[in-house]
Amino acid sequence: MAQSTQKVELLAPAGTPEKLEIAIHYGADAVYLAGKAFSLRNFSANFSPDEMLAARRLTREHNVRMYVAVNVYPRDSEEQAITDYLYFLKTVEPDALIVADPGIFVQARRQLPQTPLHVSTQANTTSSATAAFWKELGAVRVNAARELSLEEIRQMVSRSGMEVEAFVHGAMCMAYSGRCLLSSYLTQRDSNRGMCSQPCRFHYTVMEQTRPGKHFPIAEDSRGAYLFNSRDLCMIEHLPALINAGIRSFKIEGRMKSVHYLAGVVKVYREAIDAWYSDPQAFRVQEHWLTELAAISHRGYCTGFYFGDPDQTAANLDNLVLPGYRFVAQVIGPAAHGGVRVRVKNKIVVGEQVDVLSPGVAARRDVIRKITDEYGISRPLAQPGAEVIVHLDTPPEPMDLIRRPEEEEETKGS
C-alpha cells in the first residue's frame, strides 16, 4: 500500500500538569486531559481551571494539540454544572472535546460551535454506519471500539469518511468499550462516571453452597485468582499494519499511570512512528523499543482484538507485573556550578548505576558521581521529595528521567 500522506498522530494521556510536560518532552503530537469533573478518570489529579488555561498556553507554545475529555454519562442534576463547564471550556479553546453522551454532544455543539468534537470509546462505535451517524451530527473523529478487529477498523475508515482513532497501548478492562457495572455493583463506585474501583483486578474465589464460608481457589497462583484481569495492549510490532489501515490517531491509555510509564511509552511509539515515515520499506522493530516497553510496569502484553486471536484476550490469571526499573529522579535543569538539578522521586545514592531516559535515543547507562545540596555541600544520598544537584558522566537534558535498574519483582501496581 502507498505511504500515507498524512502522518499518524501520537495521542498521549496527561493526567496532571507534570505528565503533560512529560508527554510533550517525549514527543506526543497531541494530549488528552480533563478538568476536575465530567471525565472518566476522576481519581486522576486532572486540571483545575487555572491549570487548564496554563496547559493550553503550553501546548500552543509547543505546537501540540490538546483535547479535553467530557465523556461522562451525566444525570439531570448535573445539567447546569455541565453548562457552566462548557462555557468555561469556550475560554480555553481546546483543539477538540472528547464526548460520549448524546446530550453533552448536542450541548457542546450549541455552546462551542467552532470546537471539533471527538466521539469517545465509551460510545462503543463498532460499525461504519455508526461512525457515519456521528459524522452527520457534526463529529470529526470517532474512537473505534476496542472490540473491533483491524480489518473492521479498516472498513470503518474507508466507508465512513471519518477520522478514526484507536488505542495502541495500555491497560484494558473486562468491559464493553469500558462500560462496566461491576464497580457500581461491588463497591458503589460508578465506572461510567469516572469512579471505577477496578474490580476486574480483584482476587476472586468460589464457594460451594453446602459449605458456606469455605472458599476454593480458581486457577490460582500463590496470591490468588484473577478471573477478569486483562493483559495490557501493545501494538508496537504492528505499527505498519495500523498505519496502512488508515487509522488517524494512535492513542495511549493511562491518565492515571506513572510518569515513568508515560515517558517510556511515548518515547518508543514516537521513535517507531518516525522511523516508519522516514523509510517504510526499511522499517524494523528495534530491540531497544521492546526492551524499553518491557521495562515499564505491565500485566503482560497482547494484541487485544486486532487480529481475532482468542489467546490474546485471555485473562492474566497470575496478575503479574514485572517492572525492571524504579524511577528515581526527574531533571529540572542545569546547575550553576556543574551537574544538573533534579527532583528526587526515590532514594538515590552516590556511586549507584542509573539509566537516563532521553527522547529519540536508547536509554543510556550512567553513574551518579556526586550529590550536593544548593550550597554545594556533598551528600552521600538524597531522599524522595528533595531537590538536589547530581553529577553524571554525561549531563542529561531538562525533563529527562533517571531510573535505577532493579531485580524483577512481582507487584500488583501499574
N, C-alpha and C positions, 0 to 999 in steps of 0.2 A: 504494500500500500504506500502511496505517496506520503511524503512527510507533511505533517500538519503545518499550516501557515500561521496558526495562532498558538503560541506556546501555552502549554497547560499551566494552570495556576496552582501554586502550592499554598494551601489554606491551613493555617495553624491556629490552635487554641490559645487564648490569652485569658487565663482565669484571674490574673492580678496585674497591676501595673508593672511589677518586676518581670513577670512572664511575658508581658507584651514586649518589653525591651529585649528579652532573650530571643523571642521569635523573630524580631526584626534583625537582630545581630547575626543570627544563623541562617538567614536567607528567605524567610517567608515572603511570598508575594502579597498575601492578604492574611488578616487575622479575624477571628470571630470572638466576640466578648459580650458581656451583658451588664446591666445595672444590678442593683441590689434585689430586684424582684422581677417576676414575669419571664423568667427563663427556666430551663430545666436543670440548672446546677446552682440551686440556692445555697448549697453548702460550700461552694467556692467563694472566695472573698469578694470577687466581682468588683464593680467600679461604682464609686459614689458619683454624683453629678459633676463635681469638680474634676475628679479623676478621669471621667469620660471625656470631658472637654479637653483635658490635657492629652489624653490618648489620641484624640482627633488631630490635635496640633502635631503630635509626634509622628503619627502615621503619614500625615501630609508632608512633613519635613523629609521623610524617608521614601516617599512615593510608594507607600504600602496601603492597600485598600483595607477598610475597616467595616466589618459587618456586625450589626448589633442584633443579638437574639432576643426576640419577644415571642417565643414559641410555646408558652404555657397554654394550657386549656383553662380559661378563666370562668368565674362564676358571676352571676348577675351583680352580686355585692361589690365586685371589683370594677364595674364599668367606669365609674368616674375616675378612679385611680389610673386605669389604663389610658383614659382620655388625657389626663394630665401628663402621664409619662410620654405618650406620643407627642404631645405638644412640646415637651422638653427636648425630645429627640429631633424635632424640627430645627432647634437651635444648634444641635450637634452636627447635623448634616452628614450622617454616615453614608458610606457608599452603597449600602443596602440594608434592609431589615430582613431577618430570618423569622418567618411566621409559620404556624401550623393551623391555628384555629380560623375557620372562615369568617367569624365575626371580627377578629382582630385584623384579618386581611382586608375586609371591606372598610373598616375604620381607618386603617393605615393609608389606604388608597385615597380616602377622603381628606385626612389631615395632612398627609405628606405626599401629595400627588407627584412630586418630582423625584421621590426616592424609590429606587428599584426594590422590588420585593422578591425574595428567595423563599421557596417553599421547603420547610424543614423536613428532615427524615421522619418526624413524628406524624406527618400527614400520610405516611406509607404510600407513596406514589409507586405503583407496581406495573403500570401499563402506559403505552404511548397515548392512549385515549385520555387517561387521567392527566398526563403531562400537558396535552393539548388543551384540556379543560382549564387548567391553571393559566396557560398562556392566553387563552381567550379572556380570562378575568383580569389579565394585566401583569402576571408574574413574568420575570425574565429568566428564572432558573429554578430547577427542582433538584432536591437531593434524592437520588434514587434509593428506594428501599433496600436495606441490606440483604433482604431475602432473594434478590434478583441475581441471575447468572450474568456473566459478562456478555453473552450473546443477547440476552434480553435488554441489557443496558444499551448495547449497540443499536438494537432496533428502536429503542426509545429515542435515541439521539437522531437517527435518520428519519423517523416518521413524524416526530412531534415538532421539530424545528426549535426546540428549547435548548438552552444551556443545561447540561446535566452535570451535577456534582456527585462524587461518590467517595465513600470512606476508603482509605488505603491502608491505614494503620491505627492500631489501638484496641481498647477493650470492647468486647461485645457482650450483650446480655441475653439471657434466655427469655426474650420477649419479642412481640411482633413490632418491628421497627421502633423498638424502645418503649412501646406502650405496654406497661406491665401493671398488674393488680396485686402481685404478691406483697409488695411493700405496704400497700394500704391494708391488706387483709391481716398480715402478720404483725405489723408494727404501727399501724395507723399513720403512716407517712406516705403521702400520695406521690408516687414516682412521676406521674403525669403533670405534676405541679411543682417539680423541682426538688422534692424532698426524699428521693429514693434512699432506702436503707440498705440496698444491695443484698436482699435475701437470697439471690442466686449464688452468693458466695458463702452462705451459711453452711454449717456442719449438720447433716441430717442422719437420722437413724430410723428404723421401723420398729413397731411394737405389735406383738401378736395379741389378738383380742382376749384370749383366755389367760394371758399372763400380763396383766396391767403393771406398768412401771418397769418392766424388763425390756430394755432396748437392744436391738440387734443391728450389727453393722451391715452396710451395703457396700461391697467392693471398696473397702476402706484401706487407707494406708495407716501409719502409726498415729495419725492425728484425727482421722475421721473420714466420712464420705461426703463428697461434694457433688450432689446429683445434677445441679443446674449450672455448674460453674463452667463457663465457656472459656476456650482459649482466646488469645489475642490475635487480631488480624495483622498480617504483614504481607504486603504485596510488592516489596522491593524487587524481587526477582521477575516480576511480570509487568514492569512499567511499559515496555514497548507495546504489549497487547492492550493495555489500558489506554495508552495514548492513541493507538490506531483505532480503537473503538469509538473515538470522538469525545471522550469524557473531557469536559472543560476545566474541572477543578478537582484536584486531589486533596481530600480532607483528612486531616489527622485528628483523631479523637484525643480528648484529655485535658479539659479545662481544670480538672482537679488533680492532675498528675504533677509530679515534681518538676522543678527547674531542670534537673539533670535529664529526665526523660525528654522534656521538650527540646532542649538543646541538641541532644544526640539524634533524635528522630528527624527534626527539621534539617539539621546539617546533612544527614545521609540522603534524604529524599531530594534536597537541593542539589547536591553533587550528582546524583543519579539522573535527575531531570536534565540538568545542564549537559551532562555527558551525552545523553541520547540526542539532544538537539544539536550538539556540536558535530556528531558523526553517527547517525543512526545505524549505518552498516557495521561500524566498528564497535558498537555498544556491547560491553560485557559487564556483568555484575562483579564489582571489585570485592576482594576478600575483606578489605578493611571496613566496607559497608556492613557486611554480615557480622563481623567482629564487634562493631560498634553497637548494632542493634541487639546482639546477644548480651552485651554488657549492661543493657538497660533492664531494669526490673520488669519482668513479664511473666505471663502464665503459660508459656509455651505458644509458639506461633502456628498459624494456619492460614489458609486462603479463603476461609469462610464459604460463602455460597457461590463464589465466582465461577467455579468450574464444575459444579454439580457433584462433587465428591463427598459422599456422606461421612467419610472418615475425617474430613476437615471440619465438620461441625459437631463432632463428638465432644462430650463434656470433658473437661480437665479434672478427672476424679481425684487426682492427688493434690490439687490446689498448690502445686509447687511454683514458686517464683525464685529464680536463681540469679540474683544480681552479682556481677563480678567486681563492682566498684562502689565506693562510697564518695559522694560529692562532698568536698571539704572546704572549698572557698571559691568566691567569685571575685574576679579582678575589677577593681574600681577605676584604677588609672595609674600612671607613673608617679613615683615618689620623688621628692625634691632632690634627695641625695643618693639616688640609685635604688634599684629594686622597684617593686610595684606595691601599691596599696591594695589590700584585699579585705573582703568581708568574710569572716570565718563562719562556716556552717557546721563543721565537725572538727574536733581537735586536730591540730597539725603540730608536727614535731620536727625540729631541726634534724637533717640527715635522712629523713624518710623519702622514699621514691614516690613520685606522683606522676599523673598524666595530665597534660594540658590539652583541653578541647578547644580548637580554633576552627572558624569557618573555612571550608574549602580544602582542607588538608587532613590527612590521617592524624589521629591523636598521637602526641609525641611524649615519650618518657623523659622525665627531668628529675631533679633532686632539689629539695629545699635546703639551700646552703646556709641561710641565715634568717632569723626573725627578729625584728626590732619594733619598739613602740614608736610613737610620733616624735619622741625626744632623741631617738637614735640609740636607746638602751637595748642591748641584746637580750632576747628571751629564749629559753630552751623550747618553749611551746606556746601555743595560743589556743584559747578555748572558744567554743561557739558563741557568737554574738560580738566578738571583738573585731575591731578594725586595726590591722597591723600592716607592717611592711615586710614583704618576703623577698628574698633574693634567690633566683633560679639561675641555671646556666644560660638559658635563653629567655629573655623577658617576654611574657605574654602580652596580648593586647587588651585594652579595656573591654569588659563584658565577657572575656573568655572564662571558662570554668576550669577549676583544678580539682582533680579527684584522686583517690587512693585505690590502687588495686588491692582486692581482698580475696580471701578464700571464699568460694561459693558457699552460700548458706541457705537453708530453707526458711522462707518467710512468707507471711500472708500479705504483706504490703504490696503497693503498686506505685 
